[in-house]
Amino acid sequence: MIHPLREQIEKFTPLTDSEFEYILSHFTVKKLKKHQFLIQEGDNVLNDFYVQKGCLKAYHSDQNGKEYILQFAVEDWWITDYQAYFKETIATINIDCIEECELLCLSLYNREKLCSELHKIEHFFRKKSNAGYVALQQRILSLLNSSAKERYEQLFQLYPKLFQRVPKTLIAAYLGVSRETLSRLNSSAKV
């Protein structure tokens, strides 16, 4: 069976077995339990994380404790506090586990090393970054221009399985609506 990380990389560029083994040797494995923090605000952020198993949320909490969810991450997705990771500063967001998780961790040093040694990996990360920029722009525009119903339908269309794995309160926080509004949207979507 092909490793999911190799499968993801090979969507952009083919790898030999030895190349993939070399790439994989630069990652470490981290296992976390449900509700355990991967990153907390104020932490040093040393790694980017590839999700092998589980579901996580990245979020910011305001002074009143209200959560603003920036991102969910499930299998085959990447997650970290990118500002802190690339600028080598402390975390400004929290990331915790919605489910038990198994992650592959890639330090910035090892990422830069791989990119300088293997053009294929530099190409892969460039393509992944570009896709991330597009997704971020789409999310911001959706928050600015779309109704709650449109945001709900778009999320459901893109990631229907997320609704089975993530509590409704977290989906509501991601969409920027109350739990009650989400219930109404969910009811109207089933009609």
Stockholm file with secondary structure:
# STOCKHOLM 1.0

chainA/1-191         MIHPLREQIEKFTPLTDSEFEYILSHFTVKKLKKHQFLIQEGDNVLNDFYVQKGCLKAYHSDQNGKEYILQFAVEDWWITDYQAYFKETIATINIDCIEECELLCLSLYNREKLCSELHKIEHFFRKKSNAGYVALQQRILSLLNSSAKERYEQLFQLYPKLFQRVPKTLIAAYLGVSRETLSRLNSSAKV
#=GR chainA/1-191 SS CCCHHHHHHTTTSCCCHHHHHHHHTTCEEEEECTTCEEECTTCBCCEEEEEEECCEEEEEECTTCCEEEEEEECTTCEESCHHHHHHTCBCSSEEEESSCEEEEEEEHHHHHHHHHHCHHHHHHHHHHHHHHHHHHHHHHHHHHHSCHHHHHHHHHHHCTTHHHHSCHHHHHHHHTCCHHHHHHHHHHHHC
#=GC SS_cons         CCCHHHHHHTTTSCCCHHHHHHHHTTCEEEEECTTCEEECTTCBCCEEEEEEECCEEEEEECTTCCEEEEEEECTTCEESCHHHHHHTCBCSSEEEESSCEEEEEEEHHHHHHHHHHCHHHHHHHHHHHHHHHHHHHHHHHHHHHSCHHHHHHHHHHHCTTHHHHSCHHHHHHHHTCCHHHHHHHHHHHHC
//
